[in-house]
């Protein structure tokens, strides 16, 4: 349901800004709009704030249905569509949005932070890039202006991710009174790679983020990389760093680690300091356990059992499970090749194990992502053609997104394979151990942020090394039951240590302190 706008609401004391909001719209054949609510840590977090705070979520219209909702409501969405949350949706011009989101955020900043460029050929920053960068600035400015309009005096603002890296600095100039935080859900590039960007662009990104009072990261590795980038790029801007290596100092859990960069006449509540902190987002164990035992998941489990089959002697086959978007950083192709190598090195596993691989399409409006999705399908088909038998399909690949089917696979996992070449956290590495009913072993890339929390109980691999990953898969399949069980318990406990609501509230409380 979408209604006409009502009176302007009171200023908000808590604000969240992200590219994607908690609801999206599609137009029905009769012209009405259908609202579909999303999930995730931010949705859970906002629901935990309580009724004492006036909160608003600022997001962008992503498609035509969203833009129509903005036209009908002046961007202030009907709470009946949003689960009772106040949402301000921005109707940014489609051409501006496409350039900012696809060309800068996802085809430039994402590639830098995940170190995905083939540097002999790319990137090249010419006039077209500058035009797209101008759109990125326009997109960020729209968010900053909306937040400035919505915020009460001294409000707390939590800005999300690389899409909105310029917002803290822009908002600081408009509203010096606000407490501004920014959280990076991705890795942060090392300084030498970050400096692939044009010098002035690198400066603007860093200065934009340093407009915040607090910067949050998923691990200290990524926070430290940001600090080194700032030191390298902003040496001429009067930047100083307070970074006690032992974590002691100022009585804070983060050791009082902060960067100071002059902000002129708008220093903000922190006096020009930007504190760096780590909030390692965990799995929502309560939600996952409840959702994974609904009837639709049971139905998917029965279907998967039929696809997996049994061994020639009638025993259950072992399962190696992965669930990913087909993002270039997820390393699905090398994972498939590692599984093939396992079957070649250890033919005793043929007909006794199945790789259940879910590769859900992502960013299919970009040609390189479409090509990668096709390559995943090609490699999986090749393994099945080369090694499969009439009664055994080595790889069960699904490419249509189905959350219930993912949860079913989690419950059936003997081994979880999570081998990204670079990942801010990777929640799948945390979710599978929580739900596995077989005390799954975790084969985990050392380049996943989750390694910082789960590495001691995982089998850790170099994501580029196919032979080593194949050996780790064999070790996982042959691990003694007692060892697997003990590791799985510790993995599940670590995975749920900071569930989404607590993750959000910890940041909010620290920002307000």
Secondary structure, DSSP 8 states (H G I E B T S, - for coil): ------S----EEEEEE-SS-SEEEEE-TTS-EEEEE--SHHHHHHHTS-TTS-EEEEEE--SHHHHHHHHHHTTB--HHHHTT-EEEEE---HHHHHIIIIIIIIIIIHHHHTT---TTT-----HHHHHHHHHHHHHHHHHHHHHHHHEEEEEEEEEESGGGTTHHHHHHHH-TTSEEEEE--S----HHHHTTS-HHHHHHHHHHHTTSSEEEESSHHHHHHHHHHHHHH-GGGT-EEE--TTS-STT-TTTT-EEE---TT--TTTTTEEEEEE------HHHHHHHTTSHHHHHHHHHHHHHH-B-TTS-B-EEEEEEEE--GGG-HHHHHHHHHHHHHH-GGGTTTEEEEEEEE---TTSHHHHHHHHHHHHHHHHHHHHH-BTTB-SEEEE-S--HHHHHHHHHH-SEEEE--SSBS--THHHHHHHH-SS--EEEEETTBTTHHHHGGGSEEE-TT-HHHHHHHHHHHHH--HHHHHHHHHHHHHHHTTT-HHHHHHHHHHHHH-
